[in-house]
Amino acid sequence: MTKTKRTPAGAALTGVILDLFRLTTRMLTAGDKLVADLGLTSARWEVLGAIVEADRPQPVAWLARDLGAYRQNVQRIINNLHEEGLVAFEANPHHRRAQLVVLTDKGKQTFDAAMRLQAPWVNNLSEGLSVKDIETMHRIIIALRQKLESN
């Protein structure tokens, strides 16, 4: 098997990417365990978070774009959340068929409960890491994401 020549930065980033794949798997597993008793998964929690973070109600396609996910996958999750009474649909004055997604009171309570579980968990996870290093990592992740999004 022929090895493709990488620059030193390319080789270093390849190692980071492989570790990010492993980290993502472990984060999703940990998130699933953390919120399982609330009837959530990491994916459902992520979608609820996107709804909360949006500055106003958005259609599924916009939520999917913000998450960097496929609209069909987000639609499936939204439909499940709707069946369980965690989200509702409102009329969209700009588009008749693309309804807006909003959290119900039950959805807000469930999301708040998840965040109460997340705070001690993330505090424990961040123990021993410097804020400066975490902020540097965050800037690098954002820069890489922006490069990928511009391609």
One Martini backbone bead per residue (centre of mass of N, CA, C, O) as a GRO file, in nm:
protein
  151
    1MET     BB    1   0.095   0.037   0.024
    2THR     BB    2   0.064   0.365  -0.046
    3LYS     BB    3   0.200   0.657   0.072
    4THR     BB    4   0.100   0.967   0.139
    5LYS     BB    5   0.221   1.276   0.138
    6ARG     BB    6   0.272   1.476   0.421
    7THR     BB    7   0.265   1.721   0.600
    8PRO     BB    8   0.322   1.796   0.916
    9ALA     BB    9   0.039   1.918   0.957
   10GLY     BB   10  -0.119   1.687   0.819
   11ALA     BB   11  -0.026   1.465   1.014
   12ALA     BB   12  -0.125   1.594   1.275
   13LEU     BB   13  -0.426   1.624   1.186
   14THR     BB   14  -0.482   1.326   1.142
   15GLY     BB   15  -0.455   1.250   1.441
   16VAL     BB   16  -0.681   1.434   1.538
   17ILE     BB   17  -0.912   1.317   1.370
   18LEU     BB   18  -0.903   1.032   1.487
   19ASP     BB   19  -0.956   1.130   1.780
   20LEU     BB   20  -1.229   1.267   1.717
   21PHE     BB   21  -1.379   1.014   1.643
   22ARG     BB   22  -1.344   0.877   1.918
   23LEU     BB   23  -1.464   1.106   2.088
   24THR     BB   24  -1.745   1.116   1.963
   25THR     BB   25  -1.831   0.835   2.046
   26ARG     BB   26  -1.795   0.884   2.356
   27MET     BB   27  -1.982   1.129   2.381
   28LEU     BB   28  -2.242   0.995   2.283
   29THR     BB   29  -2.247   0.773   2.496
   30ALA     BB   30  -2.246   0.961   2.742
   31GLY     BB   31  -2.499   1.123   2.665
   32ASP     BB   32  -2.696   0.887   2.658
   33LYS     BB   33  -2.660   0.813   2.958
   34LEU     BB   34  -2.727   1.089   3.092
   35VAL     BB   35  -3.039   1.109   2.932
   36ALA     BB   36  -3.210   0.843   2.943
   37ASP     BB   37  -3.415   0.908   3.186
   38LEU     BB   38  -3.549   1.143   2.985
   39GLY     BB   39  -3.578   1.018   2.684
   40LEU     BB   40  -3.293   1.057   2.564
   41THR     BB   41  -3.054   1.154   2.331
   42SER     BB   42  -2.804   1.308   2.189
   43ALA     BB   43  -2.965   1.389   1.936
   44ARG     BB   44  -3.213   1.507   2.079
   45TRP     BB   45  -3.057   1.710   2.253
   46GLU     BB   46  -2.931   1.865   2.018
   47VAL     BB   47  -3.198   1.964   1.897
   48LEU     BB   48  -3.302   2.113   2.141
   49GLY     BB   49  -3.055   2.305   2.153
   50ALA     BB   50  -3.107   2.440   1.878
   51ILE     BB   51  -3.376   2.563   1.956
   52VAL     BB   52  -3.274   2.729   2.197
   53GLU     BB   53  -3.038   2.888   2.036
   54ALA     BB   54  -3.234   3.014   1.877
   55ASP     BB   55  -3.368   3.338   1.824
   56ARG     BB   56  -3.593   3.172   1.666
   57PRO     BB   57  -3.811   3.017   1.508
   58GLN     BB   58  -3.759   2.717   1.307
   59PRO     BB   59  -3.706   2.526   1.060
   60VAL     BB   60  -3.570   2.229   0.997
   61ALA     BB   61  -3.361   2.319   0.784
   62TRP     BB   62  -3.219   2.525   0.970
   63LEU     BB   63  -3.141   2.336   1.195
   64ALA     BB   64  -2.969   2.151   1.020
   65ARG     BB   65  -2.769   2.363   0.934
   66ASP     BB   66  -2.670   2.440   1.222
   67LEU     BB   67  -2.577   2.127   1.273
   68GLY     BB   68  -2.472   1.980   1.011
   69ALA     BB   69  -2.727   1.827   0.894
   70TYR     BB   70  -2.966   1.630   0.786
   71ARG     BB   71  -3.290   1.696   0.735
   72GLN     BB   72  -3.410   1.409   0.762
   73ASN     BB   73  -3.292   1.349   1.043
   74VAL     BB   74  -3.418   1.590   1.189
   75GLN     BB   75  -3.711   1.526   1.118
   76ARG     BB   76  -3.727   1.256   1.269
   77ILE     BB   77  -3.668   1.375   1.548
   78ILE     BB   78  -3.893   1.584   1.554
   79ASN     BB   79  -4.123   1.381   1.528
   80ASN     BB   80  -4.061   1.236   1.794
   81LEU     BB   81  -4.083   1.487   1.978
   82HIS     BB   82  -4.378   1.543   1.902
   83GLU     BB   83  -4.504   1.273   1.999
   84GLU     BB   84  -4.388   1.352   2.306
   85GLY     BB   85  -4.433   1.677   2.354
   86LEU     BB   86  -4.157   1.866   2.305
   87VAL     BB   87  -4.283   1.967   2.035
   88ALA     BB   88  -4.394   2.220   1.806
   89PHE     BB   89  -4.604   2.369   1.559
   90GLU     BB   90  -4.581   2.655   1.349
   91ALA     BB   91  -4.656   2.898   1.164
   92ASN     BB   92  -4.520   3.023   0.857
   93PRO     BB   93  -4.515   3.337   0.710
   94HIS     BB   94  -4.290   3.246   0.468
   95HIS     BB   95  -4.398   2.929   0.479
   96ARG     BB   96  -4.641   2.701   0.449
   97ARG     BB   97  -4.473   2.410   0.483
   98ALA     BB   98  -4.249   2.539   0.684
   99GLN     BB   99  -4.252   2.486   0.983
  100LEU     BB  100  -4.223   2.576   1.308
  101VAL     BB  101  -4.007   2.512   1.583
  102VAL     BB  102  -4.109   2.435   1.923
  103LEU     BB  103  -4.113   2.439   2.251
  104THR     BB  104  -4.245   2.299   2.505
  105ASP     BB  105  -4.281   2.272   2.829
  106LYS     BB  106  -4.171   1.984   2.833
  107GLY     BB  107  -3.918   2.050   2.668
  108LYS     BB  108  -3.797   2.254   2.864
  109GLN     BB  109  -3.781   2.065   3.109
  110THR     BB  110  -3.602   1.852   2.976
  111PHE     BB  111  -3.366   2.032   2.900
  112ASP     BB  112  -3.309   2.139   3.186
  113ALA     BB  113  -3.247   1.859   3.305
  114ALA     BB  114  -3.006   1.801   3.124
  115MET     BB  115  -2.837   2.050   3.217
  116ARG     BB  116  -2.818   1.960   3.515
  117LEU     BB  117  -2.647   1.707   3.437
  118GLN     BB  118  -2.416   1.844   3.271
  119ALA     BB  119  -2.260   2.027   3.467
  120PRO     BB  120  -2.110   1.816   3.649
  121TRP     BB  121  -1.994   1.652   3.417
  122VAL     BB  122  -1.822   1.883   3.279
  123ASN     BB  123  -1.663   1.962   3.528
  124ASN     BB  124  -1.522   1.689   3.555
  125LEU     BB  125  -1.402   1.671   3.265
  126SER     BB  126  -1.234   1.957   3.299
  127GLU     BB  127  -1.054   1.855   3.493
  128GLY     BB  128  -0.716   1.975   3.446
  129LEU     BB  129  -0.800   2.191   3.249
  130SER     BB  130  -0.740   2.464   3.071
  131VAL     BB  131  -0.897   2.733   2.954
  132LYS     BB  132  -0.691   2.808   2.737
  133ASP     BB  133  -0.688   2.531   2.595
  134ILE     BB  134  -0.989   2.517   2.532
  135GLU     BB  135  -0.999   2.780   2.362
  136THR     BB  136  -0.799   2.686   2.150
  137MET     BB  137  -0.954   2.439   2.056
  138HIS     BB  138  -1.203   2.595   1.969
  139ARG     BB  139  -1.070   2.767   1.748
  140ILE     BB  140  -0.975   2.528   1.575
  141ILE     BB  141  -1.248   2.399   1.521
  142ILE     BB  142  -1.372   2.643   1.383
  143ALA     BB  143  -1.164   2.670   1.153
  144LEU     BB  144  -1.214   2.389   1.032
  145ARG     BB  145  -1.515   2.416   0.981
  146GLN     BB  146  -1.496   2.664   0.793
  147LYS     BB  147  -1.327   2.524   0.576
  148LEU     BB  148  -1.533   2.300   0.513
  149GLU     BB  149  -1.778   2.498   0.447
  150SER     BB  150  -1.617   2.643   0.196
  151ASN     BB  151  -1.605   2.369   0.000
   0.00000   0.00000   0.00000
